[in-house]
Amino acid sequence: MEGAYAVVHTASPVGANPENHADMIDPAVNGVRSILEAAREHGCKRVVITSSCSAVACCKPEERPADGVYTEAQWSCCQTYHFQAYTKSKTMAEQAAWAFKDGPEIVTICPSFILGEVIGAGELTSATVVKRMLTGGIPGWP
């Protein structure tokens, strides 16, 4: 990171096992902290983090914005509701980023779905959704 003005952090565990909390949450939170610590150490000015709509959109009904526009005031309620490990990992990783002090400027992007070339082997969540759509595994989808 030395000499870099900015870094984009896109890596976070994703998997088909929704209950595999330790294997998803710990690497997500520790990964964000490690990136931010390295950026601070090497003078990087900005870190862009790919978060997820899962980090904000799963809040309590009374916390949902009336206009449907989510801001930094909403967080998914990981402690109140039972969520899949992915939702918890994205929420807790983004909260860890915003709690980081005296570091680079932070920008988070919260997409609802990311699709691109699959690199590597194994079942990936986004690719599995597309495969199920194309093979009729999700009834009612066009």
Stockholm file with secondary structure:
# STOCKHOLM 1.0

chainA/1-142         MEGAYAVVHTASPVGANPENHADMIDPAVNGVRSILEAAREHGCKRVVITSSCSAVACCKPEERPADGVYTEAQWSCCQTYHFQAYTKSKTMAEQAAWAFKDGPEIVTICPSFILGEVIGAGELTSATVVKRMLTGGIPGWP
#=GR chainA/1-142 SS CTTCSEEEECCCCCCSCTTCHHHHHHHHHHHHHHHHHHHHHHTCCEEEEECCGGGTSSCCGGGSCTTSCCCTTCCCCTTTSCCCHHHHHHHHHHHHHHHCCSCCEEEEECCSCCCCCCCSSSCCHHHHHHHHHHTTCSTTCC
#=GC SS_cons         CTTCSEEEECCCCCCSCTTCHHHHHHHHHHHHHHHHHHHHHHTCCEEEEECCGGGTSSCCGGGSCTTSCCCTTCCCCTTTSCCCHHHHHHHHHHHHHHHCCSCCEEEEECCSCCCCCCCSSSCCHHHHHHHHHHTTCSTTCC
//
